[in-house]
Amino acid sequence: MRKKQARLPLYIIASLLFGLKTYIVYRFMFNIELENRMQEFILFVNPFVSAFLIFALSVWFNKASRQMKYLRYTALLFSFVVFANLVFYRQFTDFITLPQLFMGSNMTDLGSSILTLIKPYDILLFADAAIVWYLSKKKESIVSVQYLKRGKAFALSMSLLLLAGNFFLAEMERPQLFTRAFDREYLVKNIGLFNYHVYDLVVHSKAESQRVFADGNEIPEIQDYIKENVMITEKSDMFGVAEGKNVIFINAESIQGFVVGNEVNGEEVTPFLNKLVEDEDTYYFDNFFEQTGQGNTSDSEFLVENSLYPLSRGAVFFTHGSNEYHALPEILEEEDYFSAVLHANNKSFWNRDGMYRSLNLDYFYSEDAYEITDENSVGWGLKDKPYFEQSIKYLQAMEQPFYTKFITLTNHFPFEMDEEDKSIEPYDSNSNTLNNYFPAVRYADEAMEEFFDHLKQAGLYEDSIIIIMGDHIGISANHNRAMSMYLDKEEITPYDQVQLLKVPLFVHIPGHGEGETISTVSGQIDLKPTILSLLGIEHTNDIYFGNDLFAENRKGYIALRNGDFITDDYLSTVGMCYDVDTGELIDAEEEEATEGEPATGASTPCDEIKEKVELELGYSDDIIYGDLFRFVDFTEEKQVEK
């Protein structure tokens, strides 16, 4: 007797449950901006399209037991993918990329950070997988299907048709979505989380092949672009003011610009940094942006050392740590500088030990160089105060002049602090992360003040310039409700979100006496040419995308890794153009046709800069993916193949 067809096959049940669950996560757990009803519709449709494509493949298994097994494990696997992205998103407001899956060795160092991101109700993300598991085990006879070949072909055709329809709507809503995909949120919003991961795999494979096929012929075009659009030939008035001095660079973990000059519970958050702003030997840049991608602190290091952009996917330190670079340590070595990084953490974390060799760094003082105990450590490791105190002996032993970088740890998510280290009370909001951030920042501020005292006592202060830079944001967009409360705003808009990417930058030159606050738009990519200029080192034969912070005729914009940008007049984010001073949205205006020329369509003042930003990000990616510096001899005016 022929078996009856199921009224509702399990693959359809699984598709409906999984699609509904994924939409709920999209809508209420990811902070995805929706600008119109079409975007809302696409966001609703794409998880069901992806789910149907995934689960409908089960009909190609002739045996019911294999069909059920495929559905069980697929539901479980893809539920875990949603869960993993959600946990990642809670910290970084971003989606996992394939290169990050290869950085799993870092997870052993994350410890409690991950645990704080997992919520008890996350177990509900696996409810649909549990239902599918139960039905496949207990109701196999009524939920399995046995299609003829044409039935199987119909299921596959329907899946592909729905997918094509999804892509068509996405392309209508976001033209050139796949060719200009710097922003992962746009991809997830328009094609869904799972199609995004497939796309990411394709992009990763393409990127990995770039090095194989690169031959150095790409270099002249990049050099021409830099000479025409980036390079400043005139020296700034600050050129050589710190010639021969030591450089002490502090990568201040997770310190954002909004804390400088602000209070919490009536107490200054950063009293030392506030005094430094007013110090006559300090230049303070209050319109300075972090430009990191998924590599966080390691990306900030990459930006400073190379004046190249980090990658949009993964961390350069991890994915391309063996490339050839023309970094600050290599250039300074030619001027007889000794270079070192002092960071009381595992030397292999973010592949630092490997990347530092590629940057020609002379020495890396990792956790092995420090005395770390349960009493002097918290969260990610050695507390900042003992870290700076223990580091002084290494500075005193170094041959001068030296270029040293300090990477702090205490002010790191989840901002754990021992009670005895808290000088101010936490904030009071619905976000423990934001609440605990302020005491952690205050501790870091106190640690840096003590470090200045240590330098003076060691006789190193007068012969050094000290640069303090926030490496990346500490408070992600997932805490916007609490952040709006602290900043006394009704809500955090996309414009506000970009403004919160400001991090403090201090350039302190003892004895200089001409310091001031500078509000020119600037970013981390500008540090390499700035440091070289301050030390009086010319670098005309170089490839970089930043400008000397003190120079005239700067290029006038700062590009973020996702393709957003800020200029002296405008701010562009999520496809919208804002007045940078007022935050007012600038509507696109229709261009009028002129004699002999047709109208070019609606545009905003941001469009022209956007083309440069995308070109610049693309050139930087080409350099990294193709390992193009292996074809360049920076000691010659012309490139030579090695």
KEBA-596299 format. One record per residue (C-alpha): z, x, y; residue number from 1. Coordinates in pm, 1 decimal. Each point is the difference from the previous one (the first is absolute). Last residue first. Layout:
<recs>
((Z, X, Y), NUM)
...
</recs>
This chain:
<recs>
((-503.0, 6190.6, 4150.1), 642)
((-274.2, -155.9, 208.6), 641)
((-2.4, 111.8, 357.5), 640)
((70.7, -203.8, 308.0), 639)
((-89.1, 151.8, 333.0), 638)
((231.1, 115.1, 275.1), 637)
((183.0, 213.2, -251.5), 636)
((372.4, 26.5, -77.5), 635)
((7.6, -364.7, -105.8), 634)
((-215.6, 71.0, -305.3), 633)
((-103.3, -344.5, -120.0), 632)
((-130.0, -111.6, -341.5), 631)
((346.4, -32.7, -157.2), 630)
((82.8, -212.5, 304.4), 629)
((-205.2, -282.3, -150.5), 628)
((246.4, -106.4, -267.5), 627)
((-239.4, -293.9, -49.2), 626)
((275.5, -260.9, -7.0), 625)
((190.8, 169.7, 282.6), 624)
((-284.7, 79.8, 238.3), 623)
((-176.4, -329.4, -73.3), 622)
((321.6, -191.2, 73.4), 621)
((23.0, 169.4, 340.7), 620)
((-360.1, -93.5, 73.4), 619)
((64.3, -362.2, -99.1), 618)
((310.1, -27.1, 217.5), 617)
((-202.7, 131.2, 293.6), 616)
((-291.6, -236.6, -60.6), 615)
((231.9, -298.4, -30.5), 614)
((180.7, 95.6, 318.6), 613)
((-323.1, 61.6, 188.9), 612)
((-137.1, -342.7, -96.7), 611)
((329.5, -164.7, 98.0), 610)
((-14.8, 164.2, 341.1), 609)
((-319.2, -191.1, 84.4), 608)
((137.1, -327.5, -135.7), 607)
((330.5, 2.1, 187.2), 606)
((-148.1, -125.1, 329.5), 605)
((-79.1, -325.5, -181.7), 604)
((-327.0, -134.5, -142.0), 603)
((-198.3, -319.1, -53.6), 602)
((-366.8, 36.4, -86.5), 601)
((-258.5, 269.1, 76.6), 600)
((-217.7, -205.6, 232.6), 599)
((-365.0, 104.1, -15.5), 598)
((-144.7, 280.5, 215.4), 597)
((-330.3, -13.1, 195.1), 596)
((164.0, -142.4, 307.5), 595)
((368.9, -37.8, -69.7), 594)
((170.6, -229.4, -248.2), 593)
((357.0, -89.2, 78.5), 592)
((276.7, 129.1, -223.3), 591)
((231.1, -272.1, -126.2), 590)
((363.2, 76.3, 71.0), 589)
((269.3, 71.9, -257.7), 588)
((343.2, -113.7, 108.8), 587)
((256.5, 254.5, 113.5), 586)
((344.4, -83.7, -137.0), 585)
((283.5, 69.8, 241.6), 584)
((240.1, 275.3, -101.9), 583)
((70.1, 75.6, 365.0), 582)
((-42.6, 377.7, 11.0), 581)
((-236.7, 63.0, -293.4), 580)
((-225.1, -297.2, 79.2), 579)
((-77.7, -122.3, -348.2), 578)
((-306.5, 3.3, -228.7), 577)
((9.5, -177.2, -335.0), 576)
((-137.0, 105.8, -339.7), 575)
((345.0, 30.0, -155.7), 574)
((85.1, 259.7, 269.0), 573)
((-158.9, 140.7, 315.4), 572)
((200.4, 110.6, 303.2), 571)
((-160.1, 48.3, 338.8), 570)
((37.1, 182.7, 331.4), 569)
((130.0, 353.8, -63.4), 568)
((-135.3, -30.9, -352.9), 567)
((159.8, -114.9, -325.6), 566)
((-166.8, -28.7, -338.5), 565)
((-13.9, -199.4, -322.9), 564)
((-219.7, 148.6, -275.3), 563)
((264.3, -6.9, -275.2), 562)
((92.4, 365.7, 54.7), 561)
((74.6, -48.2, 366.8), 560)
((-228.1, 139.6, 267.5), 559)
((133.9, 121.3, 334.7), 558)
((-219.8, -34.8, 305.8), 557)
((-85.0, 170.4, 327.9), 556)
((-209.5, 300.4, -104.4), 555)
((217.6, 226.1, 214.2), 554)
((-153.8, 96.6, 334.6), 553)
((303.2, 196.8, 121.6), 552)
((210.1, 197.9, -241.8), 551)
((376.2, -20.4, -53.6), 550)
((-10.4, -176.2, -336.6), 549)
((-264.3, 243.4, -128.7), 548)
((-249.7, -221.2, -178.8), 547)
((-37.4, -112.4, -359.6), 546)
((-295.3, -26.6, -240.6), 545)
((-25.9, 348.9, -149.8), 544)
((-261.8, 251.4, -112.4), 543)
((49.8, 351.5, 133.7), 542)
((-186.7, 270.2, 187.6), 541)
((143.2, -81.5, 341.8), 540)
((350.1, 89.6, -110.9), 539)
((157.2, 196.0, 285.5), 538)
((365.2, 98.7, -43.3), 537)
((222.7, -4.5, 308.8), 536)
((311.5, -116.3, -185.2), 535)
((-0.2, -329.6, 191.5), 534)
((-369.8, -41.9, -83.7), 533)
((55.6, 56.7, -371.8), 532)
((282.7, -253.4, -0.2), 531)
((-213.3, -259.7, 181.0), 530)
((-309.0, 50.7, -219.0), 529)
((213.5, -62.1, -312.9), 528)
((209.8, -283.0, 146.9), 527)
((-279.3, -237.2, 105.9), 526)
((-46.6, -169.7, -339.8), 525)
((354.5, -128.7, 31.8), 524)
((-97.2, -235.9, 280.2), 523)
((-70.9, -50.9, 367.9), 522)
((-33.9, -265.8, 268.8), 521)
((97.0, 155.8, 331.9), 520)
((357.6, -92.4, 91.9), 519)
((141.8, 343.3, 83.7), 518)
((370.5, 31.6, 83.5), 517)
((80.3, 321.8, 182.3), 516)
((94.3, 363.5, -50.5), 515)
((-47.5, 265.3, 268.0), 514)
((306.0, 220.8, -53.5), 513)
((-150.0, 237.7, -257.4), 512)
((326.8, 171.6, -86.3), 511)
((12.1, -135.9, -353.8), 510)
((-326.0, -170.9, -97.2), 509)
((64.9, -337.9, -164.8), 508)
((-303.0, -202.4, -114.3), 507)
((134.2, -341.7, -97.6), 506)
((-198.7, -264.9, -188.1), 505)
((145.1, -340.6, -79.7), 504)
((-180.0, -243.8, -232.1), 503)
((-222.3, -288.2, 105.1), 502)
((-112.9, -209.1, -296.0), 501)
((200.0, -289.8, 148.2), 500)
((-281.8, -46.8, 251.6), 499)
((-232.8, -76.2, -290.6), 498)
((227.1, -278.0, -121.9), 497)
((39.6, -135.8, 353.5), 496)
((-375.9, -59.8, 23.5), 495)
((-0.3, -166.4, -342.5), 494)
((275.1, -227.4, 136.8), 493)
((371.6, 41.7, -66.2), 492)
((159.1, -332.6, 82.5), 491)
((211.2, -175.2, 263.5), 490)
((101.2, 336.9, 140.1), 489)
((347.6, 128.6, 81.6), 488)
((-66.9, 348.3, -139.5), 487)
((288.3, -35.5, -245.5), 486)
((-96.8, -356.4, -98.4), 485)
((-367.9, 92.2, -31.1), 484)
((105.8, 284.2, -230.3), 483)
((202.8, -235.5, -218.2), 482)
((-299.1, -229.2, -51.9), 481)
((-232.7, 296.6, -27.2), 480)
((181.4, 152.0, -296.8), 479)
((-296.8, -9.6, -238.1), 478)
((-201.1, 171.2, 272.9), 477)
((157.2, 331.3, -98.1), 476)
((299.8, 169.0, 158.1), 475)
((10.2, 377.8, -39.3), 474)
((-323.8, 88.2, 175.3), 473)
((-152.6, 342.8, -49.5), 472)
((65.1, 369.9, 68.6), 471)
((201.7, -23.3, 319.6), 470)
((-64.6, 329.3, 178.7), 469)
((235.7, 263.6, 140.8), 468)
((-152.8, 323.7, 130.4), 467)
((218.8, 296.6, 86.9), 466)
((-138.0, 302.0, 182.2), 465)
((171.7, 323.8, -85.7), 464)
((124.0, 324.7, 156.8), 463)
((282.8, -162.1, 197.4), 462)
((139.8, -188.7, -300.3), 461)
((13.5, 275.3, -261.8), 460)
((325.1, 176.8, 99.5), 459)
((186.7, -138.7, -302.3), 458)
((246.7, -188.9, 222.4), 457)
((-288.6, -157.6, 191.6), 456)
((-178.4, -102.9, -320.1), 455)
((320.9, -147.5, -143.0), 454)
((50.9, -203.3, 319.7), 453)
((-354.4, -139.7, -24.8), 452)
((74.0, -86.3, -363.3), 451)
((314.4, -188.7, 101.1), 450)
((-211.6, -219.9, 227.8), 449)
((-247.6, -52.3, -283.8), 448)
((279.9, -112.9, -233.8), 447)
((135.0, -241.2, 261.7), 446)
((-339.8, -167.4, 32.1), 445)
((-35.6, -18.5, -378.6), 444)
((340.5, -171.1, -17.9), 443)
((-102.3, -245.2, 273.7), 442)
((-320.4, -79.1, -193.2), 441)
((205.3, -78.8, -312.0), 440)
((241.6, -220.0, 197.7), 439)
((-304.1, -190.0, 141.0), 438)
((-192.2, -46.7, -324.6), 437)
((282.8, -177.2, -181.0), 436)
((-63.6, -331.7, 175.6), 435)
((-378.8, 39.1, -22.4), 434)
((14.8, 40.9, -379.0), 433)
((273.6, -258.9, -37.4), 432)
((-239.9, -253.4, 150.7), 431)
((135.2, -346.5, 91.3), 430)
((154.1, 143.6, 316.3), 429)
((317.4, 173.0, 119.9), 428)
((-55.6, 361.7, 99.9), 427)
((207.7, 265.2, -171.2), 426)
((305.5, 148.7, 173.4), 425)
((-19.0, 336.7, 171.7), 424)
((120.5, 347.9, -93.1), 423)
((-63.4, -41.0, -373.4), 422)
((44.8, 324.4, -192.9), 421)
((351.0, -82.7, -129.9), 420)
((-133.7, -324.6, -147.5), 419)
((-253.2, 180.6, -217.8), 418)
((-354.3, -97.4, 91.5), 417)
((-292.0, -158.1, -182.9), 416)
((-309.1, -53.0, 210.6), 415)
((-209.0, -170.1, -274.7), 414)
((-224.9, 164.6, 118.9), 413)
((38.8, 343.8, 152.4), 412)
((210.3, 114.8, 294.7), 411)
((178.7, 258.5, -214.8), 410)
((-300.9, 213.1, -94.9), 409)
((-115.9, 241.4, 269.5), 408)
((-313.6, 214.6, -20.6), 407)
((30.9, 328.5, 188.7), 406)
((-316.3, 196.4, 76.1), 405)
((-3.9, 366.0, 90.1), 404)
((-247.1, 216.4, 189.7), 403)
((138.4, 350.0, 41.1), 402)
((-16.2, 279.8, 255.6), 401)
((206.3, 166.8, -130.4), 400)
((86.2, 123.1, -348.8), 399)
((231.6, -247.0, -164.8), 398)
((362.6, 78.4, -85.5), 397)
((146.8, -194.7, 291.9), 396)
((-212.0, -302.1, -89.9), 395)
((126.5, 10.5, -358.3), 394)
((361.9, 22.8, 113.9), 393)
((-51.6, -303.2, 223.4), 392)
((-110.5, -224.2, -285.8), 391)
((350.9, -66.6, -135.3), 390)
((106.1, -164.0, 327.6), 389)
((-319.1, -205.3, 23.5), 388)
((45.3, -134.8, -352.7), 387)
((375.9, -41.3, 44.7), 386)
((-70.5, -241.2, 289.2), 385)
((-308.0, -166.2, -154.4), 384)
((167.3, -115.9, -320.2), 383)
((-130.1, 157.4, -319.3), 382)
((-173.7, -246.1, -231.1), 381)
((-206.2, -317.6, -2.9), 380)
((289.4, -242.2, 34.2), 379)
((309.4, 208.8, 74.7), 378)
((93.7, 365.8, -17.6), 377)
((285.3, 217.2, 126.8), 376)
((276.9, -128.8, -227.8), 375)
((-205.2, -33.2, -318.1), 374)
((-106.5, 361.8, 42.6), 373)
((-306.8, 185.3, 124.9), 372)
((14.2, 371.2, 82.8), 371)
((-350.0, 68.0, 127.0), 370)
((-285.0, 236.0, -89.9), 369)
((-76.6, -179.1, -326.9), 368)
((-58.6, -320.0, 201.4), 367)
((-317.9, 150.1, 147.4), 366)
((-47.2, 298.9, 232.3), 365)
((-377.9, 37.0, -4.1), 364)
((-151.4, 334.1, 102.5), 363)
((-316.6, 155.0, 146.0), 362)
((-204.3, -316.9, 52.7), 361)
((-369.2, 58.9, -66.0), 360)
((-79.7, -375.3, 25.0), 359)
((-127.1, 5.1, -360.0), 358)
((328.5, 158.7, -109.2), 357)
((186.6, -273.8, 185.2), 356)
((-198.5, -261.0, -191.9), 355)
((117.8, 124.8, -339.1), 354)
((369.6, 22.7, 90.3), 353)
((-19.7, -330.0, 184.5), 352)
((-137.1, -195.8, -295.2), 351)
((137.3, -321.9, 155.3), 350)
((333.8, 104.6, -156.9), 349)
((-59.6, 332.0, -179.3), 348)
((244.8, 196.9, 217.1), 347)
((283.4, -245.2, -71.6), 346)
((182.1, -57.3, 327.2), 345)
((196.4, 196.5, 256.2), 344)
((-298.8, 62.5, 228.5), 343)
((-52.0, 324.9, 189.6), 342)
((-367.7, 80.8, 54.7), 341)
((-106.0, 354.8, 81.9), 340)
((-249.6, 200.5, 203.9), 339)
((17.9, 364.7, 116.4), 338)
((-214.2, 55.9, 309.1), 337)
((-207.4, 317.1, 33.9), 336)
((-273.7, -156.3, 217.4), 335)
((-237.8, -21.8, -298.5), 334)
((284.0, -169.8, -185.1), 333)
((-2.6, -264.0, 272.3), 332)
((-348.2, -115.8, -104.4), 331)
((95.9, -21.5, -367.9), 330)
((330.6, -174.1, 73.8), 329)
((-176.9, -250.4, 230.6), 328)
((-251.3, -116.1, -260.1), 327)
((-358.9, 90.2, -82.0), 326)
((-10.6, -174.3, -335.6), 325)
((-135.5, 70.8, -349.1), 324)
((71.6, -275.3, -250.0), 323)
((267.8, 33.2, -270.4), 322)
((227.1, -274.5, 137.0), 321)
((-276.3, -257.8, -8.3), 320)
((155.9, -300.8, -176.3), 319)
((367.3, 81.3, 47.3), 318)
((24.3, 145.4, 348.4), 317)
((-288.5, -223.7, 105.5), 316)
((216.8, -303.0, -77.9), 315)
((-146.9, -319.0, -147.7), 314)
((-277.5, -212.2, 145.5), 313)
((-92.4, -6.8, 368.5), 312)
((1.8, 378.7, 4.4), 311)
((185.5, 199.9, 262.1), 310)
((-182.7, 81.7, 321.7), 309)
((-68.9, 361.2, 94.5), 308)
((188.1, 193.8, 267.1), 307)
((83.9, 250.2, -275.6), 306)
((370.7, 86.7, 8.2), 305)
((120.5, -299.3, 200.8), 304)
((-207.6, -260.8, -181.3), 303)
((87.1, 137.1, -343.9), 302)
((370.0, 4.0, 82.8), 301)
((-17.3, -362.4, 114.8), 300)
((-181.5, -81.9, -323.6), 299)
((278.2, 164.1, -203.2), 298)
((253.6, -213.5, 185.3), 297)
((-185.5, -324.3, -85.8), 296)
((-272.8, 68.4, -259.5), 295)
((-130.0, -357.9, 2.5), 294)
((-152.2, 41.5, 343.1), 293)
((143.1, 182.0, 300.9), 292)
((-110.3, -28.0, 360.7), 291)
((330.3, -1.1, 189.3), 290)
((-47.3, -83.0, 365.5), 289)
((109.8, 164.6, 327.0), 288)
((35.4, -209.1, 315.4), 287)
((344.7, 129.2, 97.2), 286)
((-89.5, 368.6, -0.9), 285)
((302.3, 197.9, 117.8), 284)
((-48.7, 345.9, 151.8), 283)
((330.6, 179.3, 6.6), 282)
((133.9, 294.4, 201.1), 281)
((122.5, -216.4, 288.9), 280)
((206.9, -209.0, -243.7), 279)
((-24.5, -373.6, 72.3), 278)
((-163.0, -87.7, -333.0), 277)
((239.5, 243.3, -171.6), 276)
((294.0, -201.0, 125.7), 275)
((-140.4, -310.4, -172.3), 274)
((-64.5, 207.6, -312.6), 273)
((368.7, 90.8, -4.9), 272)
((123.9, -355.7, 62.7), 271)
((-225.2, -151.3, -268.6), 270)
((125.3, -348.6, -92.9), 269)
((201.6, -48.8, 317.4), 268)
((284.0, -244.5, -60.2), 267)
((33.6, -357.5, 134.8), 266)
((-34.6, -154.4, -346.4), 265)
((-331.3, 181.1, -34.4), 264)
((-153.6, 188.9, 289.5), 263)
((-342.0, 124.6, 106.3), 262)
((-114.9, 314.9, 179.6), 261)
((-178.7, 129.5, -310.5), 260)
((27.1, -262.6, -275.3), 259)
((-343.8, -152.1, 66.7), 258)
((-176.6, 331.1, -62.2), 257)
((48.8, 0.9, -373.4), 256)
((198.8, 250.4, -204.2), 255)
((-102.5, -15.2, -367.9), 254)
((79.7, 365.4, -84.5), 253)
((-0.2, 236.1, 297.2), 252)
((-255.5, 269.8, -81.3), 251)
((161.7, 278.8, 202.0), 250)
((-225.5, 287.6, 109.3), 249)
((148.8, 332.8, 102.0), 248)
((-267.5, 224.8, 150.9), 247)
((102.3, 356.7, 83.3), 246)
((-127.5, 138.7, 328.1), 245)
((-285.2, 249.7, 39.9), 244)
((-180.7, -205.5, 262.9), 243)
((199.5, -308.3, 97.7), 242)
((-169.1, -64.9, 336.2), 241)
((-333.0, 113.4, -152.1), 240)
((-210.3, -299.3, 104.4), 239)
((219.6, -247.6, 187.0), 238)
((-245.4, -40.5, 289.6), 237)
((-253.9, -117.5, -257.3), 236)
((-291.8, 215.9, -108.4), 235)
((-348.7, -137.5, 59.9), 234)
((-227.3, -27.1, -306.5), 233)
((125.7, -335.4, -127.1), 232)
((-135.2, -82.6, -345.9), 231)
((-4.9, -363.1, -112.1), 230)
((-321.9, -188.0, 76.4), 229)
((-294.8, 238.1, 39.4), 228)
((138.1, 311.0, -171.0), 227)
((166.8, -210.7, -270.5), 226)
((-316.5, -197.7, -74.7), 225)
((-209.7, 317.8, -18.3), 224)
((248.8, 155.0, -241.0), 223)
((-11.8, -307.6, -225.4), 222)
((-380.1, 5.3, -9.2), 221)
((0.8, 375.4, -68.7), 220)
((248.4, -35.7, -291.8), 219)
((-179.8, -249.4, -225.7), 218)
((-235.0, 266.8, -136.5), 217)
((302.4, 159.3, -164.6), 216)
((-113.2, -65.7, -357.9), 215)
((195.5, -309.3, -101.7), 214)
((-112.3, -153.2, -332.6), 213)
((306.1, 80.2, -207.7), 212)
((242.0, -53.9, 286.4), 211)
((-138.3, -347.0, 64.7), 210)
((41.9, -110.6, -362.4), 209)
((371.5, -68.5, 41.6), 208)
((-73.4, -223.7, 297.4), 207)
((-244.5, -212.3, -201.1), 206)
((249.2, -40.9, -282.5), 205)
((273.7, -96.2, 246.1), 204)
((-227.6, -250.3, 172.9), 203)
((-84.2, -163.6, -333.1), 202)
((366.5, -13.5, -103.4), 201)
((95.9, -144.6, 338.7), 200)
((-263.0, -271.3, -42.8), 199)
((155.1, -92.0, -335.1), 198)
((343.9, -3.4, 163.3), 197)
((-132.0, -220.3, 281.5), 196)
((-147.9, -237.1, -258.2), 195)
((350.4, -30.2, -135.8), 194)
((174.5, -61.4, 332.2), 193)
((-246.4, -253.6, 133.2), 192)
((-344.2, 10.5, 157.2), 191)
((65.6, -99.7, 361.8), 190)
((369.8, 48.6, 65.7), 189)
((27.9, 291.2, -241.8), 188)
((-292.4, 178.1, 165.6), 187)
((116.2, -72.6, 354.5), 186)
((348.4, 122.4, -87.3), 185)
((-146.9, 324.0, -129.9), 184)
((-116.6, 102.7, 347.7), 183)
((-251.3, 285.6, 12.3), 182)
((-264.0, -217.2, -167.1), 181)
((-308.3, 57.5, 214.0), 180)
((-263.8, 0.1, -274.6), 179)
((163.5, -265.7, -217.2), 178)
((74.4, -254.4, 271.8), 177)
((-330.5, 52.8, 176.9), 176)
((36.5, -347.3, 157.4), 175)
((348.9, -156.6, -24.8), 174)
((-11.9, -380.3, -16.6), 173)
((-356.9, -22.1, -126.5), 172)
((58.0, 294.6, -233.3), 171)
((311.6, -166.5, -138.5), 170)
((-182.5, -329.8, -50.0), 169)
((-274.5, 177.8, -195.0), 168)
((254.0, 201.5, -199.1), 167)
((181.5, -317.2, -107.5), 166)
((-328.0, -167.6, -92.2), 165)
((-101.8, 304.5, -204.7), 164)
((334.7, -15.1, -181.8), 163)
((-42.4, -370.5, -70.0), 162)
((-346.7, 66.6, -139.0), 161)
((131.1, 289.9, -209.6), 160)
((267.6, -215.7, -157.9), 159)
((-243.8, -289.4, -55.9), 158)
((-241.8, 235.2, -169.2), 157)
((274.0, 131.2, -228.5), 156)
((113.2, -349.4, -99.0), 155)
((-363.4, -108.9, -48.9), 154)
((-74.2, 304.8, -216.4), 153)
((295.7, -87.6, -220.9), 152)
((-120.1, -356.7, -30.8), 151)
((-352.8, 122.4, -74.3), 150)
((133.6, 223.6, -273.2), 149)
((188.9, -285.3, -167.3), 148)
((355.9, -48.2, 111.4), 147)
((313.3, 14.4, -209.9), 146)
((303.3, -86.3, 207.1), 145)
((374.6, 64.3, -24.6), 144)
((246.7, -238.4, 165.0), 143)
((57.4, -254.6, -280.2), 142)
((36.1, 225.5, -303.6), 141)
((179.7, 274.3, 190.1), 140)
((283.9, -225.7, 110.4), 139)
((308.6, 206.8, -90.9), 138)
((-112.0, 359.8, 57.3), 137)
((-272.4, -38.5, 261.3), 136)
((197.6, -278.6, 170.3), 135)
((314.8, 213.5, 24.5), 134)
((-178.9, 311.6, 128.8), 133)
((-195.0, -204.4, 253.9), 132)
((324.7, -154.0, 124.6), 131)
((169.5, 342.4, 16.6), 130)
((-299.6, 144.3, 188.4), 129)
((26.3, -289.5, 245.6), 128)
((369.4, 75.2, 55.3), 127)
((-60.4, 374.2, 57.2), 126)
((12.4, -18.1, 378.2), 125)
((318.7, -201.5, -40.9), 124)
((179.7, 322.6, -90.7), 123)
((-50.0, 101.8, 362.4), 122)
((282.8, -243.0, 83.3), 121)
((257.9, 275.9, -46.7), 120)
((-167.1, 213.8, 270.6), 119)
((-138.2, 353.0, -46.2), 118)
((-35.7, 206.3, 318.6), 117)
((355.4, 137.6, -7.8), 116)
((-63.5, 132.0, -350.5), 115)
((-302.0, 197.8, 119.6), 114)
((198.1, 193.8, 260.0), 113)
((286.1, 51.0, -246.4), 112)
((-180.3, 279.8, -176.0), 111)
((-320.2, 111.4, 175.9), 110)
((-3.6, 349.9, -148.4), 109)
((-114.0, -100.1, -349.2), 108)
((-274.8, -204.8, 162.3), 107)
((-168.4, 310.4, 137.8), 106)
((-133.7, 87.8, -344.7), 105)
((-192.0, -326.3, 14.2), 104)
((-244.8, 148.0, 249.8), 103)
((-295.5, -83.8, -222.4), 102)
((59.7, -369.5, 67.7), 101)
((-14.4, 87.4, 367.9), 100)
((-358.2, 120.2, -36.2), 99)
((-95.5, -347.2, -131.4), 98)
((118.7, -183.8, 308.1), 97)
((305.0, -222.9, 36.4), 96)
((1.3, -254.5, 280.6), 95)
((159.1, 26.4, 343.4), 94)
((298.6, -121.1, 199.8), 93)
((166.5, 331.3, -100.0), 92)
((343.5, -100.0, -132.6), 91)
((-38.8, -362.4, -96.5), 90)
((-364.4, 64.4, -85.2), 89)
((89.9, 239.1, -282.2), 88)
((228.8, -261.2, -157.8), 87)
((-273.1, -263.2, 38.6), 86)
((-270.1, 228.1, -137.4), 85)
((209.1, 74.3, -309.1), 84)
((72.6, -369.6, -56.9), 83)
((-365.3, -102.1, 30.5), 82)
((-103.5, 275.0, -243.0), 81)
((284.7, -103.0, -234.9), 80)
((-136.6, -353.3, -6.7), 79)
((-336.4, 155.7, -84.9), 78)
((141.7, 170.3, -305.2), 77)
((198.5, -300.4, -123.1), 76)
((-287.3, -246.3, 34.6), 75)
((-235.9, 251.6, -163.3), 74)
((245.3, 55.0, -284.3), 73)
((30.9, -364.5, -91.0), 72)
((-364.4, -93.3, 63.9), 71)
((-135.6, 282.6, -217.5), 70)
((245.4, -83.7, -278.9), 69)
((-104.5, -366.3, 8.2), 68)
((-368.4, 87.8, -35.0), 67)
((78.9, 247.4, -274.9), 66)
((189.5, -269.5, -194.3), 65)
((-275.1, -256.1, 61.2), 64)
((-260.2, 225.4, -159.5), 63)
((-340.6, -14.6, 165.4), 62)
((102.6, 198.4, 308.5), 61)
((-260.9, -62.2, 269.5), 60)
((204.5, -294.6, 130.5), 59)
((264.4, 245.2, 125.4), 58)
((-229.2, 120.8, 278.3), 57)
((89.9, -322.1, 181.7), 56)
((338.9, 154.8, 83.3), 55)
((-118.0, 269.1, 239.5), 54)
((-281.8, -188.0, 175.3), 53)
((215.2, -312.9, 28.5), 52)
((287.3, 199.3, 151.0), 51)
((-224.1, 172.3, 254.9), 50)
((-150.2, -329.8, 116.8), 49)
((343.9, -164.1, 7.0), 48)
((140.4, 286.7, 210.5), 47)
((-303.1, -20.3, 237.3), 46)
((18.8, -370.7, 86.2), 45)
((318.5, -20.1, 208.2), 44)
((-70.3, 312.9, 204.6), 43)
((-358.5, -116.3, 53.5), 42)
((123.9, -337.6, 127.4), 41)
((254.6, 156.0, 235.1), 40)
((-263.9, 239.4, 132.1), 39)
((-228.7, -296.0, 64.1), 38)
((281.1, -184.9, 174.9), 37)
((41.1, 270.4, 263.8), 36)
((180.4, 321.9, 93.8), 35)
((214.5, 65.0, -303.9), 34)
((221.1, 311.4, 10.0), 33)
((138.3, 102.9, -338.0), 32)
((373.4, 79.0, -13.1), 31)
((15.7, -6.5, -379.3), 30)
((279.4, -212.4, -144.2), 29)
((-86.9, -353.4, 116.2), 28)
((-374.4, -36.8, -4.7), 27)
((-114.8, 274.2, -231.4), 26)
((291.8, -47.8, -241.4), 25)
((-60.9, -375.6, -5.9), 24)
((-371.7, 64.9, -56.6), 23)
((82.2, 227.5, -294.1), 22)
((217.6, -264.3, -163.3), 21)
((-265.4, -268.4, 39.9), 20)
((-272.8, 223.3, -143.0), 19)
((216.7, 103.1, -295.2), 18)
((92.6, -355.4, -88.0), 17)
((-355.4, -132.1, 37.1), 16)
((-161.0, 291.9, -184.4), 15)
((256.5, -10.8, -283.1), 14)
((-57.1, -373.2, -48.3), 13)
((-376.5, 61.1, -0.5), 12)
((32.8, 282.7, -253.3), 11)
((229.3, -219.4, -208.1), 10)
((-268.6, -259.1, -60.6), 9)
((60.7, -350.6, 138.6), 8)
((-137.4, -275.1, -219.5), 7)
((-25.8, 239.7, -292.0), 6)
((-317.6, -28.1, -206.3), 5)
((50.5, -160.3, -335.8), 4)
((-46.1, 214.9, -311.9), 3)
((-287.7, -97.9, -224.6), 2)
((97.4, -141.5, -340.4), 1)
</recs>
